[in-house]
Amino acid sequence: MSILKMPDPSRAVVINTTPLIALGVATGGLDVLRVLYSRVVVTYEVQQEILAGGRYAPGVAAFLTSEWLERVTEPQTIPVYLQNTLDRGEASVIQAALAQGIARVCIDEKVGRRIARLNGLNLTGSIGILAKAKQAGYTLDIEQVLLRLHNHGIWLGNDVKQFLYENQ
């Protein structure tokens, strides 16, 4: 008799568009997410946003080749207060986390992070994931990560760079 093991809900995350792009650009793929999470949920709305730039847009190749991502195939029903506050991707991430009982979301944008906190969700961002993965033994060259992000127009403040250096 085999026992079906349910994924650990504390190791699940619903991820937004910007972190998917940033992580894909920074590391050349999204495997860094597999190191930290048993489930990585990508809402329908986030998928639409990431693919809107076309097949050759930054981060798209990493997204398309990461078949292990849990892709939601139907749009979220998003409450009006989220629709009026956030873009569809961020709103769908927060709503999906709440609907599925997933405690953690990955959002980089300031307003989205604030609304997620107000909804009782735990937060991480692309830089937090990189720092945590590095601490967990994932091989990352921080200088190369920062250079790749910079070369793709993803600018980080000095405080964020310092955080990444301090948490390696």
C-alpha positions as CSV (number, residue, x, y, z in Angstrom):
1,M,0.0,0.0,0.0
2,S,1.4,3.4,-1.0
3,I,0.6,6.5,0.9
4,L,-0.1,9.6,-1.3
5,K,2.1,12.4,0.1
6,M,0.5,15.9,-0.2
7,P,2.9,18.8,-1.1
8,D,4.0,20.8,1.9
9,P,1.8,24.0,1.8
10,S,4.6,25.9,3.6
11,R,6.8,25.3,0.5
12,A,4.3,26.7,-2.0
13,V,4.4,30.1,-3.7
14,V,2.3,32.0,-6.1
15,I,4.6,34.1,-8.3
16,N,4.1,37.3,-10.2
17,T,5.4,38.3,-13.7
18,T,8.3,40.6,-12.7
19,P,10.0,38.0,-10.4
20,L,9.6,35.3,-13.1
21,I,11.3,37.6,-15.7
22,A,14.0,38.7,-13.2
23,L,14.8,35.2,-12.1
24,G,14.9,33.9,-15.7
25,V,17.2,36.7,-16.7
26,A,19.4,36.5,-13.6
27,T,20.0,32.8,-13.6
28,G,19.2,31.7,-17.2
29,G,16.3,29.6,-16.0
30,L,13.8,29.1,-13.2
31,D,15.3,26.1,-11.4
32,V,16.2,28.3,-8.5
33,L,12.5,28.1,-7.6
34,R,12.6,24.3,-7.5
35,V,15.3,24.5,-4.8
36,L,13.0,26.4,-2.5
37,Y,9.4,25.4,-3.3
38,S,7.5,22.2,-3.8
39,R,4.8,24.1,-5.7
40,V,5.2,27.2,-7.9
41,V,1.8,28.5,-9.0
42,V,1.6,30.8,-12.0
43,T,-1.8,32.3,-12.6
44,Y,-3.5,32.6,-16.0
45,E,-3.1,36.4,-15.9
46,V,0.6,36.2,-15.1
47,Q,1.1,33.8,-18.0
48,Q,-0.6,36.3,-20.3
49,E,1.6,39.1,-19.1
50,I,4.9,37.2,-19.5
51,L,4.0,36.0,-23.0
52,A,2.7,39.4,-24.1
53,G,6.3,40.6,-25.0
54,G,6.7,37.8,-27.5
55,R,8.8,34.6,-27.6
56,Y,12.1,36.5,-27.4
57,A,11.3,38.9,-24.6
58,P,13.5,38.6,-21.5
59,G,12.6,35.6,-19.3
60,V,10.1,34.1,-21.7
61,A,12.4,31.2,-22.8
62,A,13.0,30.3,-19.1
63,F,9.3,30.3,-18.5
64,L,8.4,28.2,-21.5
65,T,11.0,25.5,-20.7
66,S,10.0,25.2,-17.1
67,E,7.3,22.7,-17.6
68,W,7.2,21.8,-13.9
69,L,5.5,25.2,-13.1
70,E,1.9,24.8,-12.0
71,R,0.1,26.8,-14.6
72,V,-3.5,27.8,-13.8
73,T,-5.5,27.5,-17.0
74,E,-8.5,29.7,-16.1
75,P,-8.6,33.4,-15.2
76,Q,-9.1,34.3,-11.6
77,T,-12.3,36.0,-10.3
78,I,-10.7,39.1,-8.9
79,P,-12.5,41.1,-6.2
80,V,-13.1,44.8,-7.1
81,Y,-10.8,46.1,-4.4
82,L,-7.9,44.2,-5.9
83,Q,-8.9,45.2,-9.5
84,N,-9.0,48.9,-8.5
85,T,-5.6,48.8,-6.7
86,L,-3.3,46.5,-8.7
87,D,-2.6,45.3,-12.2
88,R,-4.2,42.0,-13.2
89,G,-1.1,40.0,-12.6
90,E,-0.5,41.1,-9.0
91,A,-4.3,41.0,-8.2
92,S,-4.5,37.4,-9.6
93,V,-1.5,36.3,-7.6
94,I,-3.0,37.6,-4.3
95,Q,-6.4,36.2,-5.1
96,A,-5.0,32.8,-6.1
97,A,-3.0,32.5,-2.9
98,L,-6.0,33.4,-0.8
99,A,-8.3,31.0,-2.7
100,Q,-5.9,28.1,-2.6
101,G,-4.7,28.7,1.0
102,I,-1.1,29.4,-0.1
103,A,0.6,31.6,2.5
104,R,3.4,33.0,0.3
105,V,3.5,35.2,-2.7
106,C,6.4,36.4,-4.8
107,I,5.9,40.0,-5.8
108,D,8.5,42.7,-6.4
109,E,6.3,45.8,-6.8
110,K,5.8,48.0,-3.7
111,V,2.1,48.4,-3.9
112,G,1.5,44.7,-4.6
113,R,3.6,43.8,-1.6
114,R,1.7,46.2,0.6
115,I,-1.7,44.8,-0.5
116,A,-0.4,41.2,0.0
117,R,0.6,42.1,3.5
118,L,-2.8,43.6,4.2
119,N,-4.3,40.3,3.1
120,G,-2.2,38.4,5.6
121,L,0.2,36.9,3.1
122,N,3.9,36.2,3.5
123,L,6.1,37.9,1.0
124,T,9.2,37.2,-0.9
125,G,10.6,38.8,-4.1
126,S,13.1,37.9,-6.8
127,I,16.1,39.1,-4.7
128,G,14.8,37.3,-1.6
129,I,14.6,34.1,-3.6
130,L,18.1,34.5,-4.9
131,A,19.5,35.2,-1.5
132,K,17.7,32.2,0.1
133,A,18.7,29.9,-2.7
134,K,22.3,30.9,-2.3
135,Q,22.1,30.2,1.4
136,A,20.6,26.8,0.6
137,G,23.6,26.0,-1.5
138,Y,22.4,26.9,-5.0
139,T,25.4,28.0,-7.1
140,L,25.0,31.7,-7.9
141,D,27.7,34.2,-9.0
142,I,26.2,37.4,-7.5
143,E,28.3,39.6,-9.7
144,Q,27.0,37.8,-12.8
145,V,23.4,37.9,-11.5
146,L,23.6,41.7,-11.0
147,L,25.3,42.2,-14.4
148,R,22.6,40.1,-16.2
149,L,19.8,42.0,-14.5
150,H,21.5,45.4,-15.3
151,N,22.0,44.3,-19.0
152,H,18.3,43.6,-19.3
153,G,17.2,47.0,-17.8
154,I,16.4,45.6,-14.3
155,W,17.8,48.2,-11.9
156,L,18.3,47.5,-8.3
157,G,18.8,50.1,-5.5
158,N,22.0,50.0,-3.5
159,D,20.2,48.7,-0.5
160,V,18.8,45.7,-2.4
161,K,22.3,44.9,-3.8
162,Q,23.7,45.2,-0.3
163,F,21.1,42.8,1.0
164,L,22.0,40.3,-1.7
165,Y,25.7,40.5,-0.9
166,E,25.1,40.2,2.8
167,N,22.9,37.2,2.4
168,Q,25.1,35.0,0.3
